[in-house]
C-alpha cells in the first residue's frame, strides 16, 4: 500500500510481492534441516520468561513465566523455581513472582521449570540501574495537532488515486521534436548495406559468367 501525504492510498502489488518473497524464503529455510540442523524433541518442559519492565534499584520488579509450557502434559502441573542471582537466599517459587534489587549491577536471573518428565532451565542477565533512563522527546517541537513543522527541503508527492472510470481522456496536438524524429543515420545505414549486398551479388554473377566462358 502506497500512502501519500494527504492520507490517501493506492494498492502497490510490487510492494506486496517485495515483502512476501523474503517471508516465503525465510519460512522455507527454517524447514530445511540441512541449513539449520535438526534435533529431536525431548520430554522436558519449555521454560520461558516473559518481558520484564524497568529494572531500577529498590523498585519492585515483576517476573512472569506464563509463557512456559509442557508438550506432553498439562502446563498447570509445572513447578517454577526462580533464582534472582543477588544472594544465596534470593529465590522464589511460583509462575509469577516479585523481587527487589537493593544494589545496582548485573545479575543473572534463572528460571527452572520442572514436570514429572524432567526440567529445563533458562537464564537472563539483568542490568539494575540507579534510575530509569530518560530520552529527549524527538517530537517536542511539533504542534499540538500532530502536524510537523514544514520543511522546505522536503517535497511531498502529490496523490493521484482517481479511479480510471472517472478519468476524462483528452487529446492534445503536439509537434514532434527533432529528438523524436528518425535520425538520418538510421536510414542511411540500412540503405548502404543493401547497396553493398547488391553490388556483391552482381560481381559474383559476372565472375561466374567469365569462368563459364573460359571453360567453353
C-alpha positions as a Markdown table, in Angstrom:
| # | Residue | x | y | z |
|---|---|---|---|---|
| 1 | Unk | 0.0 | 0.0 | 0.0 |
| 2 | Unk | 1.4 | 3.4 | -1.0 |
| 3 | Unk | 0.3 | 6.1 | 1.4 |
| 4 | Unk | 0.5 | 9.7 | 0.3 |
| 5 | Unk | 1.0 | 12.8 | 2.4 |
| 6 | Unk | -2.7 | 13.7 | 2.2 |
| 7 | Unk | -3.7 | 10.4 | 3.7 |
| 8 | Unk | -4.9 | 8.7 | 0.5 |
| 9 | Unk | -3.5 | 5.4 | -0.6 |
| 10 | Unk | -3.2 | 3.1 | -3.5 |
| 11 | Unk | -2.6 | -0.6 | -3.7 |
| 12 | Unk | 1.1 | -1.4 | -4.6 |
| 13 | Unk | 1.3 | -5.0 | -5.9 |
| 14 | Unk | 5.1 | -4.7 | -6.4 |
| 15 | Unk | 5.5 | -3.7 | -2.7 |
| 16 | Unk | 3.3 | -6.7 | -1.6 |
| 17 | Unk | 5.5 | -9.0 | -3.7 |
| 18 | Unk | 8.7 | -7.5 | -2.3 |
| 19 | Unk | 7.5 | -8.0 | 1.2 |
| 20 | Unk | 6.1 | -11.5 | 0.6 |
| 21 | Unk | 9.2 | -13.1 | -1.1 |
| 22 | Unk | 11.6 | -12.7 | 1.9 |
| 23 | Unk | 9.0 | -14.1 | 4.2 |
| 24 | Unk | 8.4 | -17.1 | 2.0 |
| 25 | Unk | 12.2 | -17.7 | 1.6 |
| 26 | Unk | 12.7 | -17.4 | 5.4 |
| 27 | Unk | 9.9 | -19.9 | 6.0 |
| 28 | Unk | 11.4 | -22.3 | 3.5 |
| 29 | Unk | 14.9 | -22.0 | 5.1 |
| 30 | Unk | 13.5 | -22.7 | 8.6 |
| 31 | Unk | 12.2 | -26.0 | 7.4 |
| 32 | Unk | 15.5 | -27.2 | 5.8 |
| 33 | Unk | 17.4 | -29.5 | 8.2 |
| 34 | Unk | 20.5 | -29.2 | 6.0 |
| 35 | Unk | 20.6 | -25.4 | 6.7 |
| 36 | Unk | 19.7 | -25.0 | 10.4 |
| 37 | Unk | 20.2 | -28.5 | 11.6 |
| 38 | Unk | 17.7 | -30.9 | 13.2 |
| 39 | Unk | 17.3 | -32.1 | 16.8 |
| 40 | Unk | 14.8 | -34.5 | 18.2 |
| 41 | Unk | 12.4 | -33.1 | 20.8 |
| 42 | Unk | 12.7 | -34.4 | 24.4 |
| 43 | Unk | 10.1 | -34.7 | 27.1 |
| 44 | Unk | 11.3 | -31.8 | 29.2 |
| 45 | Unk | 9.0 | -28.7 | 29.5 |
| 46 | Unk | 9.8 | -25.4 | 27.8 |
| 47 | Unk | 11.0 | -22.6 | 30.1 |
| 48 | Unk | 10.3 | -19.1 | 29.1 |
| 49 | Unk | 10.5 | -15.7 | 30.9 |
| 50 | Unk | 8.0 | -13.0 | 29.8 |
| 51 | Unk | 9.0 | -9.4 | 29.1 |
| 52 | Unk | 10.5 | -7.6 | 32.0 |
| 53 | Unk | 9.8 | -3.9 | 32.6 |
| 54 | Unk | 12.1 | -1.3 | 34.1 |
| 55 | Unk | 14.9 | -2.8 | 36.2 |
| 56 | Unk | 15.6 | 0.0 | 38.7 |
| 57 | Unk | 17.2 | -0.4 | 42.1 |
| 58 | Unk | 14.9 | -0.5 | 45.2 |
| 59 | Unk | 11.8 | -1.0 | 43.0 |
| 60 | Unk | 9.5 | -4.0 | 42.9 |
| 61 | Unk | 10.1 | -5.9 | 39.7 |
| 62 | Unk | 7.6 | -8.4 | 38.4 |
| 63 | Unk | 8.6 | -11.7 | 36.8 |
| 64 | Unk | 6.3 | -13.9 | 34.8 |
| 65 | Unk | 6.7 | -17.5 | 33.5 |
| 66 | Unk | 3.2 | -18.0 | 31.9 |
| 67 | Unk | 4.8 | -18.4 | 28.5 |
| 68 | Unk | 6.3 | -21.7 | 29.7 |
| 69 | Unk | 4.5 | -24.9 | 28.6 |
| 70 | Unk | 4.7 | -28.7 | 28.5 |
| 71 | Unk | 4.3 | -30.6 | 25.3 |
| 72 | Unk | 3.5 | -33.9 | 27.0 |
| 73 | Unk | 1.2 | -32.8 | 29.9 |
| 74 | Unk | -1.0 | -30.1 | 31.2 |
| 75 | Unk | 1.0 | -26.9 | 31.8 |
| 76 | Unk | -0.9 | -26.3 | 35.1 |
| 77 | Unk | 1.2 | -29.1 | 36.7 |
| 78 | Unk | 4.5 | -27.4 | 36.1 |
| 79 | Unk | 6.7 | -26.2 | 39.0 |
| 80 | Unk | 8.6 | -22.9 | 38.8 |
| 81 | Unk | 11.7 | -22.0 | 40.7 |
| 82 | Unk | 13.3 | -18.6 | 40.4 |
| 83 | Unk | 16.9 | -17.6 | 41.3 |
| 84 | Unk | 17.4 | -13.8 | 41.2 |
| 85 | Unk | 21.2 | -14.0 | 41.4 |
| 86 | Unk | 21.8 | -11.5 | 44.1 |
| 87 | Unk | 22.3 | -13.7 | 47.1 |
| 88 | Unk | 22.2 | -17.2 | 48.5 |
| 89 | Unk | 18.6 | -16.8 | 49.8 |
| 90 | Unk | 17.4 | -14.9 | 46.7 |
| 91 | Unk | 15.0 | -17.5 | 45.5 |
| 92 | Unk | 11.2 | -17.9 | 45.0 |
| 93 | Unk | 8.7 | -20.3 | 43.6 |
| 94 | Unk | 5.6 | -19.7 | 41.5 |
| 95 | Unk | 4.5 | -18.8 | 38.0 |
| 96 | Unk | 4.6 | -15.1 | 38.8 |
| 97 | Unk | 6.8 | -13.5 | 41.4 |
| 98 | Unk | 8.3 | -10.2 | 42.5 |
| 99 | Unk | 11.7 | -9.2 | 43.7 |
| 100 | Unk | 13.6 | -6.0 | 44.7 |
| 101 | Unk | 17.3 | -5.5 | 43.9 |
| 102 | Unk | 19.0 | -3.3 | 46.5 |
| 103 | Unk | 22.3 | -2.7 | 44.7 |
| 104 | Unk | 22.9 | -1.6 | 41.1 |
| 105 | Unk | 24.8 | -4.0 | 38.9 |
| 106 | Unk | 24.4 | -7.0 | 36.6 |
| 107 | Unk | 22.6 | -10.1 | 37.9 |
| 108 | Unk | 21.8 | -13.4 | 36.3 |
| 109 | Unk | 18.1 | -14.3 | 36.6 |
| 110 | Unk | 17.5 | -18.1 | 36.3 |
| 111 | Unk | 14.1 | -19.9 | 35.9 |
| 112 | Unk | 13.8 | -23.6 | 36.3 |
| 113 | Unk | 10.6 | -25.3 | 35.1 |
| 114 | Unk | 10.0 | -28.8 | 36.3 |
| 115 | Unk | 7.5 | -31.5 | 35.4 |
| 116 | Unk | 7.1 | -35.2 | 36.1 |
| 117 | Unk | 9.1 | -35.9 | 32.9 |
| 118 | Unk | 12.1 | -33.6 | 33.6 |
| 119 | Unk | 13.1 | -30.0 | 33.9 |
| 120 | Unk | 14.6 | -27.2 | 31.8 |
| 121 | Unk | 16.4 | -24.0 | 32.8 |
| 122 | Unk | 16.7 | -20.6 | 31.2 |
| 123 | Unk | 18.8 | -17.6 | 32.2 |
| 124 | Unk | 18.7 | -13.9 | 31.5 |
| 125 | Unk | 21.2 | -11.1 | 32.5 |
| 126 | Unk | 19.5 | -8.1 | 34.2 |
| 127 | Unk | 21.2 | -4.7 | 34.4 |
| 128 | Unk | 19.9 | -3.0 | 37.5 |
| 129 | Unk | 20.4 | 0.8 | 37.2 |
| 130 | Unk | 20.2 | 3.5 | 39.8 |
| 131 | Unk | 17.4 | 5.3 | 37.9 |
| 132 | Unk | 15.4 | 4.9 | 34.8 |
| 133 | Unk | 16.9 | 6.2 | 31.6 |
| 134 | Unk | 15.2 | 9.3 | 30.1 |
| 135 | Unk | 15.3 | 10.2 | 26.5 |
| 136 | Unk | 14.7 | 13.5 | 24.7 |
| 137 | Unk | 11.3 | 13.8 | 23.0 |
| 138 | Unk | 12.0 | 14.0 | 19.3 |
| 139 | Unk | 8.5 | 15.4 | 18.8 |
| 140 | Unk | 8.8 | 18.2 | 21.4 |
| 141 | Unk | 8.8 | 20.9 | 18.7 |
| 142 | Unk | 5.7 | 19.5 | 16.9 |
| 143 | Unk | 2.4 | 21.3 | 17.1 |
| 144 | Unk | -0.3 | 20.1 | 19.4 |
| 145 | Unk | -2.4 | 18.9 | 16.5 |
| 146 | Unk | 0.2 | 16.4 | 15.5 |
| 147 | Unk | 1.2 | 18.2 | 12.3 |
| 148 | Unk | 5.0 | 18.5 | 12.0 |
| 149 | Unk | 6.6 | 21.9 | 11.1 |
| 150 | Unk | 7.2 | 22.5 | 7.4 |
| 151 | Unk | 10.5 | 21.6 | 5.8 |
| 152 | Unk | 11.4 | 23.4 | 2.7 |
| 153 | Unk | 14.0 | 20.8 | 1.8 |
| 154 | Unk | 11.3 | 18.1 | 1.5 |
| 155 | Unk | 9.0 | 17.9 | -1.5 |
| 156 | Unk | 6.0 | 15.7 | -0.7 |
| 157 | Unk | 4.4 | 13.7 | -3.5 |
| 158 | Unk | 1.1 | 14.6 | -5.0 |
| 159 | Unk | -1.5 | 11.9 | -4.6 |
| 160 | Unk | -3.5 | 10.8 | -7.6 |
| 161 | Unk | -5.8 | 8.0 | -6.7 |
| 162 | Unk | -8.7 | 8.9 | -9.0 |
| 163 | Unk | -10.4 | 5.7 | -10.4 |
| 164 | Unk | -9.8 | 5.1 | -14.1 |
| 165 | Unk | -13.5 | 5.2 | -14.7 |
| 166 | Unk | -13.6 | 8.8 | -13.7 |
| 167 | Unk | -10.6 | 9.9 | -15.8 |
| 168 | Unk | -11.7 | 12.0 | -18.8 |
| 169 | Unk | -9.4 | 11.3 | -21.8 |
| 170 | Unk | -8.1 | 14.4 | -23.6 |
| 171 | Unk | -6.3 | 14.7 | -26.9 |
| 172 | Unk | -3.6 | 17.3 | -27.5 |
| 173 | Unk | -1.8 | 18.1 | -30.7 |
| 174 | Unk | 1.9 | 18.0 | -30.4 |
| 175 | Unk | 4.6 | 18.9 | -32.8 |
| 176 | Unk | 7.3 | 16.2 | -33.0 |
| 177 | Unk | 10.6 | 17.4 | -31.9 |
| 178 | Unk | 13.9 | 16.8 | -33.7 |
| 179 | Unk | 14.9 | 14.3 | -31.0 |
| 180 | Unk | 11.8 | 12.2 | -31.5 |
| 181 | Unk | 12.1 | 12.1 | -35.4 |
| 182 | Unk | 14.1 | 9.4 | -37.1 |
| 183 | Unk | 17.8 | 10.0 | -37.3 |
| 184 | Unk | 19.2 | 10.3 | -40.9 |
| 185 | Unk | 22.0 | 8.0 | -39.9 |
| 186 | Unk | 19.5 | 5.2 | -39.1 |
| 187 | Unk | 18.0 | 5.5 | -42.6 |
| 188 | Unk | 21.4 | 5.7 | -44.4 |
| 189 | Unk | 23.0 | 2.6 | -42.8 |
| 190 | Unk | 20.4 | 0.0 | -44.0 |
| 191 | Unk | 20.3 | 1.6 | -47.5 |
| 192 | Unk | 24.1 | 1.5 | -47.7 |
| 193 | Unk | 24.2 | -2.1 | -46.6 |
| 194 | Unk | 21.6 | -3.1 | -49.2 |
| 195 | Unk | 23.5 | -1.4 | -52.0 |
| 196 | Unk | 26.7 | -3.2 | -50.9 |
| 197 | Unk | 24.9 | -6.5 | -51.0 |
| 198 | Unk | 23.5 | -5.9 | -54.5 |
| 199 | Unk | 27.0 | -4.9 | -55.8 |
| 200 | Unk | 28.5 | -8.0 | -54.3 |
| 201 | Unk | 25.8 | -10.2 | -55.9 |
| 202 | Unk | 26.4 | -8.6 | -59.3 |
| 203 | Unk | 30.1 | -9.0 | -59.0 |
| 204 | Unk | 29.7 | -12.7 | -58.2 |
| 205 | Unk | 27.4 | -13.2 | -61.1 |
| 206 | Unk | 29.9 | -11.6 | -63.5 |
| 207 | Unk | 32.7 | -13.7 | -62.2 |
| 208 | Unk | 30.7 | -16.9 | -62.7 |
| 209 | Unk | 29.9 | -16.0 | -66.3 |
| 210 | Unk | 33.6 | -15.3 | -67.1 |
| 211 | Unk | 34.6 | -18.7 | -65.7 |
| 212 | Unk | 31.9 | -20.3 | -67.7 |
| 213 | Unk | 33.1 | -18.7 | -71.0 |
| 214 | Unk | 36.7 | -19.7 | -70.3 |
| 215 | Unk | 35.7 | -23.3 | -69.8 |
| 216 | Unk | 33.8 | -23.3 | -73.1 |
